[in-house]
Amino acid sequence: VFNATFNVVDTSNSPYNFTGYTASSQMQKSAGIGATTVPATTFTVGITSAAGGVFEVSVGSTDTRTLTEGRYVYNVLVSSGATIYNIVNGNIMVYPGISSAP
């Protein structure tokens, strides 16, 4: 299981208002050897406080269990009407067998 919470602020350091927005997120193998254009997994994105600029991305153990070792890239897109913003992007390193639930 993986989850992360993001607190988004505007240029005046006030919470960004996500009221009326929807969000989505995917990850795929990064550029280079083994890169793909097919998403390796899709995150669940929940805007947990629209007025407070807070959202959470998560992916369950069924999906994380099937990921192969390597570097992945991800992004989080938010949209309001026809306007789409790439609000977060980054890298995720997947290592096999680091830990498991007891």
Helices and strands as residue ranges (DSSP letters): E 2-7, E 22-29, E 41-49, E 54-59, H 61-64, E 70-80, E 83-94
